[in-house]
Amino acid sequence: MFFTVKLLLRFFTLGLILLLGLSSCIHSESDTRFMIQKLCNFQTCSFEIVEADIDVTTNFLGKESVHIIKSKPITTKAIDLRWDIPAIADDKARFASVEQMSGARLPACEGGVCDFDKNPTGVFFDASRDYVVSIVGSITLPNGNVVDINDSTDVSISEFPTQVTYNMPNGSTITATDAAAAFAASTSKLQDNVGQVIGSGGTNGTLTFICKDGYFVDPIAVDLADGNSQTRFSWTQIVTEAPTPVFNGTNWESIGITISAVNNEILPLPTGNDWATGIDCGLPI
């Protein structure tokens, strides 16, 4: 008996040492990169090379996890880029139309036409499956420096939406990009099943909420109008559980009430009644 307890304690100690050792091998740093920013709504996706401030976490196996803090479009016209989209060559996708991009509430393609040499461009995928989109080329910066571009991104098309774009709360005191940066710096507990928030514009801008891999929003949440909210009971295809991360115009909060989606509406928040914008992501029923 004594030997068994002693052996278990030894295994426990070795396991704890191994866990601490692996944790110490996780490296995190901030960086600025030119990279693909992907936005998808059902089968329609927008792809754009942006200049992004990111957090890069590298685990003990050397695998990178990149989280965009904030991004800005490339304004220089000295761009030589070309998208590589095998799904189009395989007849499983096509460049999106103006109507498809606007209907999906995604950024318009450069010059109003989606094509291999446009930034941003847009693609409509035929079926729910996994794809890969790549880009190669170069960007000449205003100072004359040339940046080589060689990036790719995985695309998982599902029958359920994985993101929504809502308005900033009325009376916001910080910009949408700063709100997105604050979300990235928040705890995983607050973020819940939302993987990323992308801010666009100032205090009256928008916040795009992107679910973590494997999580979705109910289709009815995509067209939620400004000044409205939805409860978990109104979602018939996706089930969620509290809490829901919301932005109150200054800070992020977790709410445990039955709200699954809110687009700039006054809610009873932990800090008091205030305007809020947020979403919860869940699993198919």
N, C-alpha and C positions, 0 to 999 in steps of 0.2 A: 504493500500500500504506500509506504513512504517512498519507495523507489518510483512508483507510478506518478505520484504527485511531483516528485523532483524532476522526472522526465518531462512532464507536461509544462512545468515552469520553465524548463530549459528551452522547449520548443516555443513557448510564448515569448521568451526573451529574444530568441533568435529572430522570430517573426517581427517583433517590434523594431529590432535593430535593422532588419532588411527594409521595413517600411520607411523608417527614418532615413535610411540611406538612399532609397529611391526618391523620396521627397526632396532630398538635397540635390538630386540630379535634375530636377525640373528648373529650367532657366526661363526667365521672362525679361523682355526688353521692349522699349518703344522705338519705332522707326517710321520713316516716311518712304513710301513706295508708289510707283506707278503700277496699278494693278486693275484687274477686272472687277467691276462692281455689277453684281447680278441682281435683277429684280424680276420676279415672276408672279404672275397671277393666272392660276389655272394653267392653260397650255401656252400662254403667251409670255415671252420673256424679253427683257431689255438687257443689253450688254454694253458696258461703257468702260473704257480705260480712264481712270481718274487718278488724281494725286491724293493719296490717302495717308492720314496719320493712323498708325496701327499699333496694337499690342501684339507681340509675338511670343508665344509660349512654346518651349521645346521640351518634350518629355525625355525620359531616360533612354528611349529607343531612337531618339533623334527626329521624331515626328513633330512638325510644326503645326501649331494652331494659331491662325491669324484672325484677329478681331479688329474690324474697322471702327476707329473712334469717331472720326469725321473725314469727309472727303470733299473735294472741290473739282469741278470740271476743268479740263485742259483748254485753255483759251488760245494758246499759240496755234497758228495756222500751218506751221511747219511740221506736219504730221505725215508719216508714211506708214500706214498700218493696213493689215489685211487679216480678216477673220477666217478661221478654218473651222467649218461646221460640217463634219462628216454626215450628219443626219440629213442635210439638204441634198448632198450627193447621193445618199441612199434612198432618196424619195420618201423620207419619214418626217420631213419638216420643210418649211418654206419661209422666206422672209415675210414678216408681218406687214399688213396694210396699215394705212393711216387710221382706218376705222377700228382695226383690231387693237392697235396700240392705245388709242384714246378710250376705247371701250373697256380695256383692262386697266385704265388709269395709270399707264406707264409713260415715261418720257418719250416725246416724239423723236424719231430718228433724225440724224443730221440731214438738213436740207429737205425734210419731209419724206425722204425715201430710205427704206431699210435695204442695205446691200453689204457686200463683203468689205467695202472700203469706207463705211460710214461709222462715225463715233459720236453718239451712240447708235447702235443698230438694234433691230428687233427680229425675233424669230417666233413663228407659230409651230409648235410641235404636234404631230398627228396623234400620238398615243401616250398613255401613261407608262413611262419606262425611264431608264437612266441614259443620259447622254453626256458628251464632253464637248465643250466649246473652247477653242484656243485662238490666240492672236500673236502675230509676229510683226516686227517692223521697228521703227525708230521715231523719236520725237526730238526735235531741235528746240532747245529752250531759248528764251530771249537773250541769255548771256552767251549763246553760241555753243554751249555744251550739248552733245548728242547723247540721248539716253536710248539704249537698245531695249526693245520690248519683246518678251517671250513669256507668255503667261497662259494658263488654262484654268478652267473651272468645271467642276462636275455639276450637272443639271439633272435633278430628279423631278419628273413631271408626275403629278398625282391628280386624281379626280377631285381632290379637295384643295382649296387655296391654302397657302402657307404664309401669306402676308396681307396686311391691309395698310392703307395710308389715311390718317385722320388729321384733323386740324389741331393746331396748338390751342391750349385753353385760353379763354378770354383773360386779359389782364396779365399775361405772362411777363415775367421780369427778366428772363434770359432768352437767348435765341434758340431756335430749333436745333442748330448744330451743337450748341453748348448743352442742351438738354440730352441729346444723344450721347455726348461725351460723359455726362453725369451718369447716365444709365450704364454705360460700359464700365464705369468705375464703381458701380454699386455691387452689393453682395449677390451671390448666386441664389440665395434664399429669396431676395426681392425679385430678381429677374424671373424666377420660376421657370416656365417653359418657353419664354421668349428669348431667342438666341441673340438678337441684335436689333438695335433701333438706329435708323438713319434719319438725321434731321436735314431739312431743306428750308432755307430762308431764315428770316428774323423771328421776332416775337410773335408775328402773325403767320408763321410758316406752317410746315406740315411735319409729321412724324410718321415714318414708315416702320411698322413692327414686323419683324421676320421671326417665325417660329424656329425653335431648335429642330434639328433633323428628327424626323419621325413624328412630329407634332403638327397639328393643323388648326385652322379656324373654320367655323361653320360658314357655308357659302353666303348666308344672309348677312354676315358681318361685313362683307366686302362693300356693299352699297349703303351702309349705315350713314344716315344724313347727319350733318352738323347739328348739335344741340339735342342729340338723342342717345339712348343707351339700350342694351339688350341684356336680358337675364339668362342664366344658365338654362332655365326651363324653356326659353324660346328657341334654343338651339336644338334641332331635331336630328342632326347628322354627326355632330361632334360633342363629346362629353368632356367637361372641364371640372376641376376642383379648385377651391380657394387655396391660396390668395390670387388676386389679380394685380399686377403692377400698373400703377397709373401715375401720370405726371400732373401736378397741381399748378403748374405755371412757374414754380420756383424749385420744388424738390420732387423726388420720386417717393411714392408711398405704396404700401401693400394694403389692399382692402379685402376683407373677409366676407363681405356681403355677397349677394347672389349675382352681382354684375359680372358678365363675361366680356362685354365690349362697351366702351363709352367714347363718344366723339364730341368733346367740348360741351359737357353738360355739368350742371351743379349736382354734386353728390355729397352724402354725409361721409366725410373722410375722417381718419383718425385725428387729424389736426383741426377738424371742424368742417362745416359746409363750405365747399369751394368748387370752382370749375375744375374739370378733370378730363384727361384723355388717356386711354389705355386699352389693352386687350389681354385676353388669356388664351393660351393655346392648349389643345387637348387631343384626344384620340377618337377615331371613328367609333360610332356606336355598334 
